[in-house]
Amino acid sequence: METEFSPPSVQSFVKPLVELRNLTFGYGERVILNDVSLQVPRGKVTALMGASGGGKTTIFRLIGGQNRAQAGQMLFDGRDVTVMEQEEIYAIRRRVGMLFQFGALFADMSVFDNVAFPLREHTDLSEDMIYDIVLMKLNAVGLRGARDLMPSAISGGMARRVALARAIALDPDLVMYDEPFTGIDPISVGTSAHLIRQLNDSMGLTSIFVSHELEQTFTIADHVIILANGKIAAQGTPEQVLNSTDPLVYQYVNALSEGPVRFHYPATTVTEDFS
């Protein structure tokens, strides 16, 4: 009897752009990531979630070489960032765009000059070419008409979009977003989420973002990773994570006050403190 053969998908042969292999990192005796292994699929949108202090932003710093793993490997496009010389790390960073939590625009530069900054810093392009690229990037985030404004004259949501235009100015392979939905109004949250998804697909990017905003995150992400207690509590598609039976993941995705994550930081008993 013949057995039907289903060939593996093309995606199964594609190496991840970012991969942590049995990685451990901490500050002094405090371990932040303990023997963590994860992958950021190439061409996909990946969300990093979990309680504050769980190591999400630390992973960004490890990808960029600001921090070095104490054990294990931090691979970018198959190469271990942990053992790279500084010049090699700079080359990796030029392939990565970063959207900081509150935009981090240069206050004394116009919107145009903020977006032009990485092009002037890292390329030998003419000013005419830079002008065209900046306008295209600003147009992609809906702010071509704001090019002459100063950061003080635009809203917080607009500042994030300018910062996003700057992050994609060099056509990076990877864009990292540090809490892109924090501190902005619901319309801007929806706009930002739509842009992350749209730019990832239209530009052929790989995107990874840190978020605590459940609704938009599970709407736009292809892959979700939840970190807790230095380990991975859950990872998979949004549907798989939402259906997880792990008590900590269940508490997190349902925003419950009671569960494995406690309100009180571990302490001695009240009797001992006040006796």
N, C-alpha and C positions, 0 to 999 in steps of 0.2 A: 504494500500500500504506500503510495507516494505521500510524502509530507509536504504541505504547502510551505514555500520559503518566502519570508518577507525580508527584503534587504534592509539594512539599517539606514536610518535617515541621514541626509547629508550633514545635518547639524551634529550628529554623533561623532563625525570625523573632525569637526572644527575645534581646534584647541582654544581654551578660554584665554581671554586677553590678560586677565589677572587671576592668580591662583596663590592661595596660602596653603603650604604643606606643613602640617604638624608644627605650626608656628607658636612660639611662646614669647611674650613680651610683658615687662612690668617696670614699675618705677621703684627702685630699691627692693624692699621685701614684698611690696604690693604687686601681685600678679594681675595684669589686666586681661591678657589673652593666654589661655593655657592649653597648649597642644591643639590649636585650632586649624582645621582644614576646610577651605571653601573655595568656590570658583565663581568668577564673574563672567558669564557667557558672552562671547563676542557678538556684537550687534544687538544686544538686548538691553532692557532697562532693569536694573537690579536695585532693590530697596534694602537698606540696612536699618533694622529696627531693634527696639529693646529699651529697657529702662536706662535712665541717665547714668553715666559712668560705666557702661557696659563694654566700651572699647570701640564704638563705631567711628568716632573721629580719629582715634588712634590708628585704625586701619588705613584711613586716608594718609596719615603721616608716614606710615610704613610704605605705602605705595610710592609716595614722593621721595622717599629716602631721608626724610627729616629724622625719623627714628629707625633704628636697625634692630631686627629680630635678635633675641638672645639665644634662640634655638629654632631650628626649622628653616623654611625657605619662604621668601616673598618674591614670587615670579611675576614679571611683567613681560608679556609676549615671549614667554619661555625662558627668560633670563632672570637670574637671581639678583635682585636689587641689594640684598644684604651684603654681598661681597664686592659690589661695584666701587670703583674709584669715583671721586667727585665729578670728574669730567663726564663719565658715563651716566651718572645720575642726572646731570644737567641736560644731557641728550634725551633721557627718558622724560624729564619734566617738560621739554618742548613738545612732546607728544600728548601732553595732558592739559586739559583746561580745567580751571577751578572756579566754582562759584561759591564765594564765602558767605557765611550765614547772613550778614547784613549788607552784602554787596561789596564793601571795602573799596568804594570809588575814591579816586584822588580828588579831594575837595577843591583844589585850586586849578583843576583842569576841566574843560568843557566835556560834555557827553562825547563829542567827536574825538577829542584828544584822549579820553580814557580808553576808548575802543582802539584807537590807533597806537596806543602805547606799546603793546607786545609786538606789533608789526615793525615799529621803529626800532625797538630794542633787539629783536632777534632776526631781522631780515635786512637785505640791502635794496628793498623795493623802492621805486621812485615815489615821490609824494603824490603824483597823479594816480599811480596804481593803488597806493594806500587809501586815497580818497574814495576810489571806486569800491574797494573791499569794505571799508568802514560803512559806507552807505548801504551796501548789500547786507551786511550783518545787522545793522540797525533796522533795516526794512524787515528782516526775518523776525525780529522781535516787536515789530510794530511801532518803532520809535525813530524812523528816519526824519520826521519833522521836528524832533527834539534835539537835533545834533548840536545846535549852538547854545543850548541851555547849560547852566552850571548845576552840579549835583544838588545844591541848596534849593534850586527852583523846581525840583521834581519830587514826586511822592515816593514813599518807600517801595511800593510795588514797581514803579517805573525804574527806580534805582536797581532793583534786582534784575530787571530786563536788560538794562544797560550793562550790568555786570555779566549777564549771560552772553550778550553780544561780544563783550571783550573776551570771555572764556572760549568762544568758538572762532575768534579772529584768525588763529593760525591753523584752522581746520584740524583739530586734534583727533587722535584715535579714541581717547577716553575723556569724558567730562565727568567731574565729581562735583556733586552739589551738597553743601553742608546745610541741612535744614532749610530748604528753599521755601517752605510754606510758613515759617515762623514769623509772627509779628506783622502780617499783612491781612487786608480785608478779604472777605469771601470771594469777591469777584477776582481779585488779584491771585488768590490761591488757585482758582479754577483756570485762570489764564496761564499761570506758571506751570501747572500740571500739564495743560494742553501743549505748551511749548516744549517741555521736556520730551514728551512723547513724539511730537511732530518733528522736532529737530533731530532726534535720535534716528527716526526712520528715513527722513528725507536726506540727511547728510551721511548716513551709514555709520553713525557713531556707536560707541558702547557707553552706556551711562550707568552711574552708580550714585545713589543719593541716600542721605541720612534723613529720616523723617519720623515724627511722632503723630502725623496726621493720617489717621487710618483710612478714611473714605477715599481721598484722592490717591493715596499710595496704592491701595488694592485695585484701583481703577486702571492705573497706567503701568504698573510694574508687570514684567514678565516673570520675575524671579524675586522671591522675598526671603531674607535671612534675618532671623531673630536671635540676638545675642543675649546671654544671661549668665552671670556668675563665671565669666571667663570662658564660656563654652558656647556652642551653637545649640540653642533650645529647639529650633525648627528651621527648615529651609525647604523651598519648593515653590510651586506655583501659588498665586494668591489663594486659590481654592483649597489647595492642600494645607496651607498654613491656617486658614480660617477653620478648617475641619479638624485641626490637631486636637488630640485628647490630652496632651501634656498640660498639667495644671497651670504652670507658669504662662504658657502661650495662651491658654484659654482666658486667664485673668487679663493678660495684656490686650488681646484683640477685642475683648468685651468690656474693657475699661472698668474692671471691678476693683473696688477698694480693698476687698478681703481676698487673700490668696497667699501664695508663696512669697510674693514681694510684700513685706510688712511696712506699715506706716512708721513704726518706731525703729530707730537705729538701735542695734544691740547695745544693751547697757545693763548695769547691775540693777537689782530690784529697788523699787521705790523705798522700801523699808531700810535697805542698806544705805541709800543716799541720804535719807533724812533722819536717820537715827543718831 
